[in-house]
Amino acid sequence: MTHDQSPRLHGYGVRWDTEARCYRVRNECTGAWLCKPNGERSGFSSFTEAFSAWRLFEVHKRPGEQ
């Protein structure tokens, strides 16, 4: 199992990282993680912040969107 498929991260797009105790954002279309300019994965303390970042990071039409 690769690191990207690690069972410690749960969710789609916005994932809870149990070890770091923060939300991580992943583009599920490309498999890329949202990272800081220094290359470290971005972490969010609130789901709302992470969800907003994910919607900008993974841009595509979702079911029900026009």
C-alpha positions in Angstrom: 0.0 0.0 0.0 1.4 3.4 -1.0 1.6 6.4 1.4 -1.2 8.1 -0.6 -3.5 5.1 0.3 -2.6 5.1 3.9 -5.6 4.0 6.1 -4.8 6.7 8.6 -6.3 9.3 6.3 -10.1 9.0 6.0 -12.5 10.9 3.7 -12.8 12.1 0.1 -11.0 15.3 -0.9 -10.9 16.5 2.7 -9.2 13.9 4.9 -8.6 13.6 8.6 -5.0 12.8 9.4 -5.2 11.0 12.7 -1.4 11.3 13.4 -1.2 15.0 12.7 -4.7 15.7 14.1 -5.6 18.0 11.2 -7.5 17.9 7.9 -5.5 17.4 4.7 -6.7 18.3 1.2 -6.3 16.0 -1.8 -7.3 16.4 -5.4 -8.9 13.1 -6.0 -8.8 13.6 -9.8 -5.0 13.9 -10.0 -4.0 12.4 -6.6 -2.0 15.5 -5.7 -2.0 16.8 -2.1 -2.4 20.5 -1.4 1.0 21.7 -0.1 2.6 24.8 1.3 5.2 26.6 -0.8 7.9 24.7 1.1 6.5 21.4 -0.2 5.0 20.3 3.2 1.4 19.1 3.1 -1.1 21.8 4.2 -3.0 21.1 7.4 -6.3 22.7 8.5 -7.7 22.7 12.0 -11.3 23.2 10.8 -13.2 21.1 8.3 -14.8 24.3 6.8 -11.4 25.8 6.0 -10.2 22.5 4.5 -13.4 22.1 2.5 -13.1 25.6 1.0 -9.5 24.9 0.1 -10.5 21.6 -1.5 -13.2 23.2 -3.7 -10.6 25.6 -5.1 -7.9 22.8 -5.4 -10.1 20.2 -7.1 -12.1 22.2 -9.7 -14.7 20.1 -11.6 -18.4 20.0 -11.8 -19.9 17.9 -9.0 -23.3 16.2 -9.1 -26.1 18.8 -9.0 -23.8 21.7 -10.0 -24.3 23.6 -13.2 
